[in-house]
């Protein structure tokens, strides 16, 4: 089932007379396009989602929590393929015209209709445990960098390195299936700067000039992404006096971490002393909070979030949207009342072409709020 909780708008979205929030970055069509005829861009993206069906079907077949999983996985593949064909023949079908949010939601809906709830659960659990074992070394490496600016850059590169663990991209799903993912290997092989959008220097300058009071971070994937990428970055914020809110999905989708899973991960990496003080590798962890974002898809529509997140975010002065789905395919052009950071790796060639970059290029888009 889909999330049915009451939803509200993210309170830090900017409200201007000449600005309307639109979550999706890449326009699949324009008002002048014929409504019942698929545009070239729609056809391109429908094909991208169509190519992902075999990897989702294969993963669903392995779900031992579902009776007759192979049969139901075949039904999912057939049904989702039929929906994509319907939309291509008439873009107004199935709630269209299509965008990346709708196509992701329809895919998850098809999985749940035949009985699958979380086909990547075992992978997520395994990858979280592997990453937790490496976390002390990753944090120690960062802490050994005495120059603050260099340490910030190192942590940003760590976010990119973890963000490659994305099983929603068909090519990466195949790589993971055959050889797994290696955080250090990904770090060493990052494309050199300048990246396709590269505001790293501006971000470092702002952070070094004045730390933020409170940061809201929309997290992405399980495993190395959140544990080895985001958590060391969040720890650095905490160490500099910034309160941190980690916002994770309400419901499972691909290998994205859920709120419940993130609570478990954070509880494993916290240390509670005899006097009840919570620390995160030597840093006071009492100002670290995990919140349910209310989302059920691997992208992010900020016009529809949980009331809990809205309340926790009201007084934040930094918003971080991490990952290709939340910070590039959606919300890259979103404008906020406070500073914002959109950060992630480009894992679809269609996105790379739209941005004028390379596959596996990096995006760090920092916008400082105008007082």
CORTABEL-V775813 format. One record per helix or strand. SS is the DSSP state (H for helix, E for strand). FROM is the first residue (numbers start at 0). LEN is the number of residues. If there is no record, write none. Layout:
SS:FROM:LEN
SS:FROM:LEN
This chain:
E:6:2
E:12:1
E:15:1
E:18:1
E:23:1
H:39:12
H:52:9
H:68:21
H:92:3
H:99:14
H:120:23
H:147:16
H:169:10
H:182:6
E:196:2
H:199:10
E:213:5
E:220:1
H:223:16
E:242:7
E:255:1
E:257:1
H:258:11
E:270:2
E:277:3
E:282:2
E:287:5
E:304:2
H:306:7
E:317:5
H:323:6
E:329:1
E:335:1
E:338:7
H:348:7
E:361:6
